[in-house]
């Protein structure tokens, strides 16, 4: 049995992944933005061990969340699922880019880390200077998630760190017109978090298969620049 924490798991792909993991006999800790959403999450996933509350648009709340996760002991896997799409640049930046960096840096290292990216990362801007202003797009943030996954894989060889493209699926974020398979949208996260055949690192997956991605993200210099920029902006250094 694995112990797994999933950010943004009050609905959508995070909730579906949590439900599947519980069905398979694993221990799951949920996360929600506020108390109302936390109550909703537990009503949908009553078998969850606990739901932690933090607004990931706040760096301070993200830091506090890391402490609360650590207080629950070591986790086997963490799925960085939380994200926003149709939102302001600032909100996208703090939730999609900064929060995963803070949580990765401050939570005790699990065996496995899974980051939700997107096929839209291919149109993201690898020029990190726009991080100074926080004026980034959703595509930029998904490129950042892939950069973080690959940087972690290189810096922490004892951790399996990978990124996932769930596809355009009919969740609240994706909308009713989404055309990809909802079930396949969360199954890769579950597989990477628990399956013995998924002990790989530094990869980019779509529906449990490696997929094409922006090759710039393989550049150690760009990965290190991203980590350094995040450290400057958050005051949180990436652990060696």
Backbone as a ProteinNet text record, in pm:
[ID]
protein_1_A
[PRIMARY]
XXXXXXXXXXXXXXXXXXXXXXXXXXXXXXXXXXXXXXXXXXXXXXXXXXXXXXXXXXXXXXXXXXXXXXXXXXXXXXXXXXXXXXXXXXXXXXXXXXXXXXXXXXXXXXXXXXXXXXXXXXXXXXXXXXXXXXXXXXXXXXXXXXXXXXXXXXXXXXXXXXXXXXXXXXXXXXXXXXXXXXXXXXXXXXXXXXXXXXXXXXXXXXXXXXXXXXXXXXXXXXXXXXXXXXXXXXXXXXXX
[TERTIARY]
83.3	0	86.5	56.6	132.1	55.2	129	72	93.5	-16.9	-10.1	-81.8	-19.4	-79.5	-105.3	-225.9	-263.7	-310.5	-242.3	-289	-406.5	-493.2	-607.1	-696.2	-728.3	-802.7	-945.9	-1002.9	-1143.6	-1237.3	-1185.4	-1267.7	-1176.1	-1234.4	-1158.1	-1067	-954.5	-863	-804	-781.3	-727.6	-823.1	-950.4	-1051.8	-1063.7	-1062.5	-1074.3	-953.8	-834.1	-714.9	-722.5	-769.4	-782.2	-878.5	-991.3	-1090	-1031.2	-959.1	-900.3	-794	-711.1	-606.8	-666.4	-775.3	-842.1	-901.3	-958.1	-1011.3	-902.8	-781.5	-669	-605.3	-659.2	-613.3	-505.7	-481.6	-378.2	-434.8	-346.6	-383.9	-369.3	-472.9	-472.7	-504.7	-423.9	-449.7	-484.6	-595.5	-645.1	-600.1	-623	-597.4	-708.5	-750.2	-852.4	-813.4	-871.4	-836.1	-892.8	-1010.5	-1074	-1159.9	-1220	-1295.3	-1416.3	-1485.6	-1604.1	-1566.6	-1459.2	-1416.2	-1359.1	-1301.9	-1251.6	-1366.9	-1475.3	-1592.7	-1651.3	-1652.2	-1703.3	-1614.8	-1482.7	-1389.1	-1411.9	-1428.8	-1449.4	-1585.1	-1682.8	-1813.1	-1806.1	-1717.1	-1699	-1600.2	-1500.2	-1397.2	-1392	-1496.4	-1502	-1393.1	-1329.9	-1225.3	-1089.7	-1079.2	-951.4	-912.4	-783.4	-734.3	-760	-741.4	-750.1	-754.5	-803.1	-793.2	-723.6	-619.2	-544.5	-592.6	-595.3	-650.6	-540.4	-529.2	-434.2	-469.4	-462.7	-480.8	-343.3	-320.8	-188.3	-150.7	-242.6	-206.3	-127.7	-121.1	-45.5	81.6	196.3	322.1	327.6	275.9	279.3	194.4	77.2	-7.5	53.8	123	192	301.6	373.6	478.3	419.1	306.9	240.5	189.9	140.1	90.9	203.4	320.4	434.6	461.5	451.5	472.2	365.5	241.7	133.1	148.5	197.1	222.6	333.7	439.5	550.9	508.9	413	365.4	292.7	249.2	178.6	274.7	403.2	501.1	539	624.6	677.6	571.5	565.7	475.1	553.9	485.9	547.6	542	434.4	417.7	340.3	372.5	298.1	262.5	134.4	87.4	56.4	133.9	112.1	8.8	-116.4	-228.8	-291.8	-283.6	-353.2	-309	-404.9	-372.3	-492.8	-467.5	-574	-545.4	-651.5	-638.2	-686.5	-814.8	-869.2	-865.7	-749.9	-727.1	-624.6	-601.3	-503.8	-363.5	-271.1	-131.7	-74.6	-105.2	-53.2	-102.3	-231.8	-288	-227.8	-217.1	-154.6	-11.4	60.6	200.8	216.3	137.7	154.5	102.1	-10.8	-68.9	3.8	28.7	82.3	234	303.8	450.3	511.9	475.6	542.2	505.2	377.5	334.8	402.3	406.5	475.9	624	687.6	827.9	842.7	760	767.2	741.8	636.9	601.9	709.6	764.9	872.3	993.5	1025.6	1145.2	1131	1010.1	991.3	935.6	863.8	811.3	923.3	928	1027.3	1017.6	1131.3	1133.1	1055.1	956.1	889.1	967.8	922.9	988.7	952.3	828.5	780	714.6	741.4	680.5	620	496	426.5	377.1	410.4	371.2	279.2	165.9	75.6	117	159.6	191.4	74.7	101.5	-1.9	65.1	-6.9	45	67.9	0.5	18.1	154.5	230.3	364.3	451.5	415.7	496.4	495.5	395.9	393.6	435.1	488.9	537.8	668.7	701.1	820.8	933	1043.1	1153	1239.4	1209	1280.3	1224.9	1302.4	1253	1246.1	1284.7	1282.9	1141.6	1039.2	903.4	857.6	933.3	898.4	916	1004.2	1027.1	901.6	822.1	699.5	577.5	592.6	478	383.3	422.3	336	359.5	306.3	323.9	188.2	190.1	67.6	52.1	-63.2	-85.5	18.6	46.7	146.2	283.9	320.2	447.5	452.7	344	341.9	354.3	295.8	305.2	445.2	513.3	654.4	736.9	703	772	754.3	633.9	610.1	698.9	716.2	804	949.8	989.6	1124.9	1150.9	1053.5	1069	1081.9	997.1	1003.4	1139.9	1191.7	1321	1437.3	1425.5	1529.1	1535.5	1420	1415.1	1474.2	1440.2	1492.8	1645.9	1702.6	1848.5	1913.8	1853.1	1912.6	1894.2	1783.8	1751.5	1743.6	1853.4	1850.8	1780.3	1754.3	1683.9	1532.4	1483.9	1341	1298.9	1182.8	1126.2	1037.1	1082.5	1012.2	973.4	844.4	795.7	683.6	661.3	553	450.3	326.8	214.7	134.4	98.9	1.4	-130.4	-229.9	-353.8	-444	-418.1	-505.2	-613.3	-688.8	-800.4	-923.4	-949.2	-1054.9	-1170	-1292	-1411	-1427.1	-1333.2	-1345.6	-1397.5	-1408.9	-1451	-1352	-1223.6	-1121.3	-1127.8	-1139.7	-1139	-1266	-1378.3	-1505.1	-1575.1	-1705	-1783.9	-1748.2	-1680	-1645.6	-1516.1	-1448.3	-1321.3	-1338.9	-1240.6	-1255.1	-1171.7	-1083	-1000.6	-1072.4	-1017.8	-1076.8	-1052.7	-1162	-1149.9	-1078.7	-1111.1	-1048.4	-898.6	-859.3	-716.7	-646.7	-725	-668.6	-612.1	-661.4	-606.9	-532.1	-547	-485.6	-332.4	-273.6	-127.1	-71.3	-140	-96.3	-98	-206	-218.8	-107.9	-83.4	20.5	158.5	190.6	321.8	338.9	230	237	254.9	218.2	212.8	270.3	274.9	307.2	457	492.3	632.6	699.4	620.7	675.8	692	655.5	663.2	777.9	877.9	992.3	1094.6	1058.2	1144.2	1147.6	1233.3	1244.8	1283.8	1239.1	1273.4	1197.9	1083.5	1008	882.7	825.6	701.1	602.9	490	395.5	260	202.3	63.3	-1.1	-100.7	-170.5	-73.4	13.9	109.3	215.6	228.5	333.4	414.5	543.1	625.6	583.2	578.5	528	629.4	607.1	695	682	793.2	794.2	901.3	902.8	1002.6	1139.7	1232.2	1362.7	1448.3	1412.8	1487.3	1483.8	1377.7	1363.7	1467.7	1539.8	1646.2	1776.3	1781.9	1904.3	1927.8	2035.5	2063.2	2075.1	2130.7	2144.5	2010.2	1915.3	1782.5	1711.1	1727.4	1666.9	1719.6	1851.2	1911.2	1867.9	1857.2	1811.8	1669.4	1586.5	1449.3	1446.6	1524.3	1528.3	1581	1682.9	1740.5	1641.3	1567.4	1467.8	1357.6	1313.2	1209.5	1259.4	1385	1442	1446.1	1483.2	1487	1348.6	1248.5	1113.9	1042.5	1080.9	1009.2	1086.1	1218	1299.2	1320.6	1284.8	1299.4	1403.6	1512.6	1616	1580.7	1616.8	1595.2	1700.1	1659.8	1757.3	1854.3	1978.7	2078	2053.8
-120.6	0	125.2	217	341.8	454.7	553	672	788.1	850.6	945.4	1075.4	1187	1319.8	1377	1432.3	1487.3	1631	1725.4	1863.7	1881.7	1976.6	2004.9	1884.3	1814.7	1689	1697.9	1818.9	1832.3	1802.5	1807.9	1772.3	1735.7	1712	1688.1	1566.6	1576.1	1463.9	1423.2	1519.8	1488.2	1402.1	1436.6	1358.5	1217.5	1208.4	1078.1	989.5	1048.6	972.4	923.6	1010.4	972.7	855.7	861.4	754.1	621.2	623.7	501.2	445.5	533.5	489.7	425.6	481.2	422.6	286.9	274.9	146.4	39.2	80.8	-12.3	-38.5	23.7	-4.2	87.2	199.1	291.5	395.4	460.5	569	701	783.9	908.3	1027.3	1130.7	1258.9	1359.7	1428.3	1523	1665	1753.5	1896.7	1976.5	2083.7	2173.9	2317.4	2408.7	2549.9	2615.6	2574.3	2635.4	2531.7	2573.3	2480.4	2422.7	2504.4	2456.7	2347.6	2369.9	2270.4	2146	2164	2049.6	1960	2021	1942.9	1868.7	1935.4	1872.1	1754.6	1774.3	1668.2	1543.3	1560.6	1445.6	1380.2	1458	1399.3	1310.6	1345	1266.5	1151.2	1172.2	1071	1043.7	981.4	963.8	872.5	792.6	703.7	769.4	896.4	967.1	981.7	976.6	989.4	1127.9	1229.2	1367.1	1458.5	1579.7	1680.6	1802.8	1848.1	1966	2086.8	2202.1	2322.3	2426.9	2476.6	2584.1	2644.5	2775.9	2846.8	2859.6	2787	2782.2	2909.9	3006	3135	3218.8	3172	3238.9	3161	3225.1	3156.8	3114	3198	3163.4	3041	3032.5	2915.2	2790	2806.7	2692.1	2641.3	2734.1	2695.4	2627.1	2679.4	2618.3	2479.1	2464.5	2333.5	2230.8	2269.2	2177.3	2128.5	2219.2	2179.9	2083	2104.2	2015.2	1876.6	1873.5	1743.6	1670.4	1740.4	1677.8	1625.8	1695.2	1652	1517.9	1479.3	1351.3	1235.7	1264.5	1159.9	1150.3	1057.3	1042.8	985.2	1041.6	992.7	913.3	817.3	739.3	814	888.9	961.2	1089.6	1190.1	1315.7	1348.8	1375.2	1413.6	1562.5	1639.2	1784.2	1808.2	1798.3	1804.3	1942.6	2021.7	2151.2	2242.5	2314	2407.4	2490.9	2606.5	2692.4	2722.1	2748.3	2767.1	2905.4	2929.8	3059.9	3152.5	3213.7	3297.9	3404.4	3496.5	3602	3543.4	3617.7	3572.6	3547.9	3637.6	3622	3492.5	3465	3344.1	3219.2	3217.8	3104.7	3084.8	3194.2	3187.5	3126.1	3175.5	3128.9	2987.9	2954.1	2821	2714.7	2743.8	2641.8	2627.7	2740	2736.9	2739.4	2839.8	2862	2758.2	2725.4	2630.9	2494.1	2434.3	2305.2	2313.3	2426.6	2443.2	2448.2	2529.2	2540.7	2406.2	2338.1	2210.4	2105.4	2102.4	2007.8	2034.7	2160.6	2198.7	2174.6	2190.2	2186.5	2055.8	1980.4	1852	1748.2	1663.6	1556.7	1474.2	1438.7	1370.5	1238.7	1223.9	1095.1	1008	887.5	802.6	847.9	898.6	934.3	1071.8	1146.2	1277	1280.7	1327.4	1336.4	1480.1	1540.8	1678.4	1680.8	1750.3	1760.2	1875.3	1840.2	1937.9	1940.3	1971.1	1978.9	1981.5	1934.6	1945.3	2089.1	2181.6	2323.5	2375.7	2295	2339.4	2363.7	2299.7	2311.7	2454.1	2533.3	2673.2	2767.7	2710.7	2792.9	2861.1	2965.9	3045.7	3001.9	2944.6	2902.9	3018.8	3140.9	3258.6	3290.2	3266	3276.2	3418.8	3516.2	3654.2	3701.3	3641.6	3685.8	3639.6	3553	3511.4	3626.4	3720	3833.2	3916.2	3928.3	4008.1	3923.5	3790.7	3703.1	3701.5	3765.9	3772.9	3650.9	3540	3417.4	3363.3	3282.8	3221.3	3081	3022.6	2883.8	2792.5	2814.3	2733.4	2747	2869.5	2890.3	2807.6	2810.4	2740.4	2589.2	2536.6	2392.5	2353.2	2445.6	2424.5	2423.9	2512.8	2517.2	2385.9	2327.4	2201.1	2090.5	2087.9	1988.2	2014.7	2141	2176.5	2131	2152	2112.9	1961.2	1888	1741.8	1691.3	1749.2	1705.1	1750	1868.5	1915.2	1825.5	1788.5	1700.1	1564.7	1511.9	1381.9	1384	1494.8	1505.4	1530.9	1617.4	1655.9	1548.3	1476.1	1375.5	1236.9	1170.5	1039.9	930.5	956.7	857.6	875.7	969.3	995.5	973	911.5	896	1017.1	1104.2	1229.6	1235.8	1252	1252.7	1354.4	1391.1	1482.9	1409.4	1456.5	1390.6	1492	1453.2	1526.5	1448.7	1499.9	1423.7	1428.9	1522.9	1541.1	1643.5	1675	1769.6	1689	1686.1	1599.5	1682.6	1626.7	1701.4	1716.9	1786.8	1827	1970.6	2025.8	2165.6	2256.7	2223.7	2303.1	2283.8	2159	2129.2	2169.4	2169	2206.4	2088.3	2101.6	1991	1953.6	2043.4	2014.9	1938.1	1905	1834.2	1697.4	1657.2	1537.8	1417.8	1433.8	1320.5	1235.6	1116.9	1017.7	1056.9	1078.1	1122.6	1018.4	891.6	787.4	781.3	786.7	784.3	909.8	1016.5	1141.5	1132.8	1036.5	1024.2	893	797.6	666.6	671.3	760.5	767.2	815.5	909.5	956.8	843.2	766.5	653.1	551.4	522.6	426.9	472.5	599	650.4	654.1	669.1	679.6	545.4	435.7	308.5	187.9	188.6	66.9	37.5	-87.3	-127.3	-109.5	-113.2	-96.4	50.6	139.7	283.3	350	272.5	328	381.5	492.4	562.4	708.4	786.9	926	1016.9	1142.2	1241.1	1224.3	1156.9	1128.1	1215.6	1217.6	1291.5	1192.6	1171.5	1067.7	1122.7	1051.2	1073.1	935.8	911	781.9	664.4	674	570.9	540.7	627.4	612.1	741.1	728.4	847.6	924.8	1055.8	1141.2	1250.7	1314.1	1421.9	1542.9	1614	1730.6	1828.2	1946.8	2047.7	2003.1	1980.8	1927.3	2026	2155.6	2252.9	2218.4	2148.6	2116.7	2015.4	1952.2	1859.4	1931.9	2061.3	2139.1	2163	2107.9	2129.2	2276.8	2356.9	2499.6	2568.1	2534.1	2592.1	2543.1	2415.3	2361.9	2436.6	2455.6	2523.1	2669.8	2733.8	2873.5	2884.1	2786.9	2786.3	2770.7	2677.7	2658	2782.8	2843.6	2964.7	3079.8	3093.2	3199.6	3178.1	3053.8	3023.5	3051.3	3017.7	3042	3191.4	3271.2	3416.7	3472.1	3422.3	3476	3429.7	3313	3255.8	3263.5	3278.9	3272.7	3129.7	3033.2	2890.6	2830.6	2780.6	2719.9	2574.9	2530.9	2391.3	2306.8	2204.6	2123.5	2050.3	2039.7	1966.9	1817.7
0	0	0	-89.1	-97.5	-28.4	18.3	81.7	-15	-58.5	-169.9	-135.2	-169.7	-153.8	-291.7	-312.2	-442	-424.8	-488.2	-481.7	-578.1	-544.8	-630.8	-651.9	-543.5	-556.4	-507.3	-504.2	-464.4	-580.4	-703.6	-819.3	-936.4	-1052.3	-1173.8	-1169	-1239.6	-1250.7	-1116.2	-1028.7	-896.7	-817.1	-820.3	-749.3	-808.5	-941.7	-1007.5	-976.8	-975.9	-940.4	-796.3	-706.7	-565.8	-549	-617.1	-608	-655.7	-767.4	-819.5	-722.7	-670.2	-577.8	-452.7	-403.4	-287.2	-321.3	-440.3	-485.3	-487	-517.8	-525.6	-389.6	-284.3	-148.9	-95.2	-161.2	-115.8	-18.8	53.9	145	70.7	77.2	0.4	90.4	78.1	143.3	34.3	54.1	-44.7	-13.3	-108.8	-89.3	-154.1	-86.3	-140.2	-110.3	-188.3	-177.3	-51.8	-9.1	108.2	180.8	292	376.1	303.5	227.8	156.2	56.8	-16.8	-114.8	-45.4	71.6	147.7	191.1	237.4	277.5	157.9	43.3	-78.3	-118.2	-107.7	-144.5	-60.3	69.8	157.1	133.6	90.4	59.8	-62.9	-155.3	-277	-258.7	-173.4	-149.2	1.7	58.2	204.1	259.5	174.2	222.2	238	199.9	212.3	358.7	386.4	523.2	579.3	495.9	542.3	421.5	440.8	336.1	394.9	330.8	375	296.1	361.8	300.6	281	157.5	127.8	-6.6	-14.2	-139.4	-204.2	-311.7	-372.9	-447.7	-454.9	-512.5	-412	-287.6	-181.7	-153	-166	-135.9	9.6	99.2	240.8	270.4	207.8	230.5	168.7	57.6	-2.7	91.4	153.4	247.4	369.6	418.8	533.9	499.3	376.7	333.1	335.8	290.2	292.4	434.2	530.6	670.2	718.8	675.8	715.9	654.2	530.8	466.9	542.5	575.7	647.3	784.4	846.5	978.4	972.5	852.6	836.9	808.8	804.9	780.3	633.7	603.3	467.2	373	253.3	149.6	45.9	-14	-121.1	-254.6	-274.9	-401.2	-378.6	-457.4	-456.7	-600.5	-623.5	-756.2	-753.3	-827.8	-837.5	-947.5	-907.5	-1000.3	-1009.6	-903.2	-898.8	-1012.3	-1069.1	-1176	-1213.6	-1272.1	-1322.8	-1468.7	-1543.4	-1688.1	-1730.7	-1723.2	-1763.7	-1642.7	-1623.6	-1506.7	-1542	-1449.2	-1471.9	-1476.1	-1536.3	-1543	-1404.4	-1310.8	-1174.7	-1111.6	-1125.9	-1065.5	-1128.5	-1260.4	-1330	-1280.7	-1267.3	-1225.8	-1086.9	-991.1	-853.4	-831.9	-893.8	-873.7	-955.7	-1082.6	-1173.2	-1167.3	-1147.1	-1150	-1010.7	-932.1	-803.6	-699	-686.6	-582.4	-596.5	-716.3	-726.6	-688.7	-722	-684.3	-532.3	-466.2	-320.1	-253.4	-296.5	-234.7	-258.8	-378.3	-408.2	-320.2	-301.8	-226.4	-76	-22.8	121.9	176.7	95.3	143.2	139.8	242.7	245.4	117	61.8	-67.7	-64	-152.1	-166.5	-263.9	-284.9	-384.6	-525.7	-542.1	-675.3	-675.2	-781.5	-801.9	-941.5	-949.2	-1077.6	-1094.4	-1207.7	-1236.7	-1358.5	-1346.1	-1460.3	-1550.2	-1669.8	-1772.2	-1870.9	-1995.5	-2098.2	-2234.4	-2335.8	-2470.8	-2511.3	-2442	-2471	-2428.4	-2353.5	-2314.3	-2437.5	-2548.7	-2669.7	-2725.6	-2688	-2731.3	-2618.4	-2510.4	-2400.3	-2435.6	-2362.9	-2387.8	-2293.3	-2345.9	-2258.5	-2209.2	-2252.6	-2203	-2064.8	-1961.5	-1823.8	-1772	-1851.8	-1803.8	-1770.6	-1833.8	-1803.2	-1665.4	-1601.8	-1465.5	-1367.4	-1397.9	-1306.9	-1287.4	-1392.2	-1384.3	-1351.6	-1358	-1336.5	-1455.3	-1564.1	-1682.5	-1771.5	-1729	-1804.5	-1847.6	-1950.4	-2000.9	-1942	-1966.2	-1924.9	-1990.1	-2117.5	-2188.5	-2124.1	-2085.2	-2016.1	-1888.1	-1811.9	-1683	-1700.7	-1807.1	-1831.1	-1878.5	-1947.9	-1980.3	-1852.3	-1758.5	-1629.1	-1553.4	-1558.8	-1489	-1543.8	-1675.9	-1736.5	-1698.9	-1699.2	-1656.4	-1513.3	-1426.4	-1286.1	-1273.6	-1344.8	-1339.1	-1383.8	-1489.5	-1541.7	-1452	-1394.6	-1302.3	-1178.8	-1126.2	-1009.4	-1043.8	-1161.1	-1202.2	-1208.3	-1253.6	-1264.3	-1130.1	-1049.3	-921.1	-813.6	-821.5	-719.2	-784.6	-805	-871.4	-791.7	-664.2	-581.8	-586.2	-670.2	-683.1	-828.3	-847.7	-981.7	-1008.9	-1096.4	-1124.5	-1271.3	-1298.8	-1436.6	-1455.4	-1580.5	-1616.5	-1701.2	-1692.1	-1759.7	-1840	-1959.6	-2039.8	-2031.8	-1958.1	-1943.3	-2065	-2155	-2270.5	-2242	-2346.3	-2333.2	-2293.8	-2163.4	-2110.5	-2054.5	-2050.9	-2010.2	-1859.2	-1797.9	-1658.5	-1654.7	-1534.6	-1523.2	-1594.2	-1587.1	-1654.7	-1805.8	-1849.7	-1992.7	-2064.3	-1991.3	-2051.3	-2117.2	-2142.3	-2197.2	-2340.8	-2411.5	-2550.4	-2567.7	-2456.9	-2464.4	-2530	-2606.8	-2690.3	-2646.1	-2547	-2504.7	-2400.2	-2376.6	-2286.8	-2141	-2066.6	-1927.6	-1841.9	-1861.1	-1780.1	-1805.2	-1930.9	-1962.4	-1911.1	-1888.3	-1839.5	-1699.7	-1618.3	-1482.7	-1459.8	-1548.7	-1525.7	-1526.6	-1604.5	-1608.4	-1474.5	-1410.8	-1280.3	-1178.4	-1179.4	-1087.6	-1113.4	-1239	-1278.7	-1234	-1258.2	-1218.6	-1066.9	-994.8	-848.6	-779.4	-847.1	-775	-847.5	-978.7	-1052.6	-1050.1	-1029.7	-1026.9	-1162.7	-1270	-1404.5	-1442.9	-1350.5	-1378.8	-1304.4	-1266.4	-1194.9	-1295.6	-1357	-1451.2	-1408.5	-1469.8	-1427.1	-1542.9	-1533.2	-1634.2	-1764.4	-1760.3	-1882.3	-1891.3	-2010.6	-2037.5	-2097.8	-2027.9	-2066.4	-2112	-2206.3	-2248.5	-2260	-2175.5	-2175.3	-2160.6	-2061.9	-2022.5	-2127.9	-2225.4	-2325.1	-2333.7	-2357.8	-2372.6	-2496.6	-2484.4	-2591.3	-2625.1	-2739.2	-2783.4	-2691.4	-2671.3	-2583.4	-2631	-2572.2	-2607	-2556	-2647.4	-2611	-2532.1	-2537.5	-2457.5	-2308.5	-2267.1	-2124.9	-2077.4	-2171	-2133	-2099.5	-2124.8	-2104.4	-1954.8	-1897.6	-1755	-1718.6	-1810.4	-1783.5	-1769.3	-1855.7	-1847.2	-1721.5	-1689.3	-1566.5	-1443.6	-1438.8	-1323.5	-1317.6	-1432.2	-1435.1	-1382.5	-1417.5	-1367.8	-1215.7	-1163.4	-1018.4	-947.6	-1004.4	-944.5	-945.1	-1055	-1064.4	-961.2	-946	-847.4	-705.6	-680.4	-547.9	-516.6	-615.9	-597.6	-566.5	-636	-622.3	-496.4	-444.2	-330.1	-199	-207.5	-87.3	-40.2	-123.7	-90.8	-185.4	-130.5	-212.3	-242.2	-361.9	-396.6	-325.6	-252.3	-175.7	-267.7	-225.1	-303.8	-290.9
[MASK]
++++++++++++++++++++++++++++++++++++++++++++++++++++++++++++++++++++++++++++++++++++++++++++++++++++++++++++++++++++++++++++++++++++++++++++++++++++++++++++++++++++++++++++++++++++++++++++++++++++++++++++++++++++++++++++++++++++++++++++++++

